[in-house]
Amino acid sequence: MARLLIVLAVGVIAFTVFTTVYSATADKTKVRALPKWAWVALCLLVPIVGGALYLWLGRPLREGGGGKPQRKPTAPDDDPRFLRDMQRRLRDQNKKRRKKNDEDDKK
């Protein structure tokens, strides 16, 4: 039983430190619902509830607003810019190879 209480206490302390630091480092112009100082105080004075409320209601929204977040391509062959650059490089290599073959044929 004592071990469970120790684990819970460490969890509460870690969550409190995380939410307090997270709220303290947020841009004060983008924090929602309450002023930034109020969120920091709430996270410190009411550990679990204050931190949960900040994460739910107070933290700044992502840039670009709501909706689905933009996912970056996960592999190079899924990235259109990479594929475009690869095609350009292949064309350049083929031109160089043809030019070299033409020069070799003239000799």
MOJOTA-V222753 format. One record per residue. SS is DSSP state (H for helix, E for strand, C for the rest). PSI is psi in degrees with one decimal (999 if undefined). OMEGA is omega in radians with two decimals (NA if undefined). Layout:
ss | psi | omega
SS | PSI | OMEGA
SS | PSI | OMEGA
//
This chain:
ss | psi | omega
C | -39.1 | -3.13
H | -37.9 | 3.12
H | -40.4 | 3.12
H | -42.1 | 3.12
H | -38.1 | 3.11
H | -43.9 | 3.13
H | -43.7 | 3.11
H | -41.5 | 3.13
H | -42.5 | 3.11
H | -40.0 | 3.11
H | -43.9 | 3.13
H | -42.7 | 3.13
H | -43.9 | 3.14
H | -43.5 | 3.13
H | -40.6 | 3.13
H | -44.5 | 3.12
H | -44.4 | -3.14
H | -51.8 | -3.07
H | -33.6 | 3.12
H | -46.7 | 3.13
H | -40.8 | 3.14
H | -42.4 | 3.14
H | -33.4 | -3.12
H | -28.9 | -3.11
C | -2.2 | 3.13
C | 153.3 | 3.08
C | 123.2 | -3.04
C | -20.9 | 3.13
C | -13.1 | -3.09
C | -6.6 | 3.11
C | 138.9 | -3.05
C | 160.6 | 2.96
C | -48.4 | -3.14
C | 162.3 | 3.03
C | 158.2 | -3.09
H | -44.1 | -3.12
H | -33.7 | 3.13
H | -38.6 | 3.10
H | -41.2 | 3.12
H | -46.3 | 3.13
H | -41.6 | 3.14
H | -41.5 | 3.12
H | -35.1 | 3.14
H | -41.8 | -3.01
H | -28.3 | 3.12
C | 79.4 | -2.89
H | -63.9 | -3.03
H | -50.2 | -3.07
H | -43.8 | -3.14
H | -44.3 | 3.12
H | -42.0 | 3.13
H | -41.3 | 3.11
H | -39.2 | 3.11
H | -45.9 | -3.13
H | -32.8 | -3.08
H | -44.9 | -2.99
H | -24.4 | -2.95
H | -27.2 | -3.03
C | 149.5 | 3.14
C | 144.5 | 3.08
C | 158.8 | 3.09
C | 155.2 | 3.06
C | 142.9 | 3.12
C | -2.5 | 3.08
C | -156.2 | -3.07
C | -158.5 | -3.12
C | -174.9 | -3.14
C | 137.0 | 3.09
C | 146.5 | 3.12
C | 128.8 | 3.10
C | 133.8 | 3.07
C | 150.5 | 3.08
C | 142.1 | -3.08
C | -22.9 | -3.13
C | 153.6 | -3.11
H | -33.7 | -3.10
H | -3.7 | 3.04
H | -7.8 | -3.07
C | 114.6 | -3.10
H | -35.6 | 3.14
H | -41.7 | 3.11
H | -44.2 | -3.13
H | -40.1 | 3.12
H | -44.2 | 3.11
H | -37.0 | 3.12
H | -42.1 | 3.11
H | -40.3 | 3.13
H | -43.4 | 3.12
H | -40.0 | 3.12
H | -42.0 | 3.10
H | -43.5 | 3.14
H | -41.8 | 3.12
H | -41.1 | 3.12
H | -39.4 | 3.10
H | -44.2 | 3.13
H | -41.5 | -3.13
H | -43.4 | 3.11
H | -42.3 | -3.14
H | -41.9 | 3.12
H | -41.1 | 3.11
H | -40.1 | 3.10
H | -41.4 | 3.11
H | -39.4 | 3.13
H | -36.6 | 3.13
H | -31.9 | 3.14
H | -24.4 | -3.09
C | 999 | NA
//
